[in-house]
Every structure is written in C-alpha cells, then in structure tokens.
C-alpha cells in the first residue's frame, strides 16, 4: 500500500506554482499607476547577453505616474530606450542624457475594461490549471485503489484534495478582485 501524502503535496505544489505564475502575470498588466514590474519583460543586450533592464539599471518610482530608470553605465541609455520602445510596454521613454523617464498615461474607461477583461482571462486560465492538478491527484488516488488502497482512505484523500483546490480557487479570486479594483480605481 502506497502513501497518499506525496500525491496531496504534489497537487498543492502545482496549485501554488499556478497562483505564483498568476501573480506574476497580473503584475505585468499596467493599471494606470507606476509599477516597476511592468519592465520585467524588457531585455537589453549587455556584453553579448540579453539581460533584464533591472540588472543594468536602478528602476524607481519617484511618484505615482512616473518610472525612473538610471543605467549603471551611460552608454546603456540608448540601448535601454530602444528596448522599451520595441517592447509591449506601450509607453514612450523620455531621455534627459542621464536617466530615462516613463510617464504613465491615465487609462481611458474602455482601456480599463479591456485590462480587467484580460485579468479575468488570466485568472480563468489559472483556475483551469488548479482544476487540472485536482483531477490528476484524484486520478492517481483512483489508481491506488486498484493497487490495494482502501476506498475510505481514498475518499478522505479526495476530500483533502478538494479542500486544497477550494483554497487556491479562493486565492485566485482574491487576486482578481484586488487587480480589478486597482485597474478600475481612477
């Protein structure tokens, strides 16, 4: 008879990874406020390697509508500026010779709705991943029953998997509500 603990642990690890991925994905959705994480996906060429902007510059938010980028080397200013222009950030950088400033424009009502819809879609994808982890765990438990695991243990483990599933679905819903509030707040 095999132990069911590793199955539950594996399912919970998969669900946790899904929620962390969702948190990262939602951070990249611009909500009208300055957030340094919108630059996480921007890579620059630095000594032959593509590295994130945060590795070659100090990124700060001096106020709620501005992101300031101070490169460690002056020669990187034009490279960083070009990388931001070519990325999907959607903001035109302003260069004063020493720093690059990104002015975060206010969002229109239509754009806010579109971003909320995009956030909802990301959350639905995450819910599907959590449900898949639950399904995989339950299928694994059913296989163990065929190998000799008592059915009452399998039913208890199934309810444990369901509780874990419910906990992560609630976390996803909470992340969505927080992001929707952030997006819709003017």
Secondary structure, 3 states (H helix, E strand, C coil): CCCCHHHHHHHHHHHHHHHHHHHHHHHCCCCCCCCHHHHCCCEEEECCEEEEHHHHEEEEEEECCEEEEEECCCCHHHHHHHHHHHCCCCCCEEECCCCEEEECCCCCHHHHHHHHHHHHHHHHHHHHHHHHHHHHHHHHHHHHHHCCCCHHHHHHHHHHHHHHHHHHHHHHHHHHHHHHHHHHCC
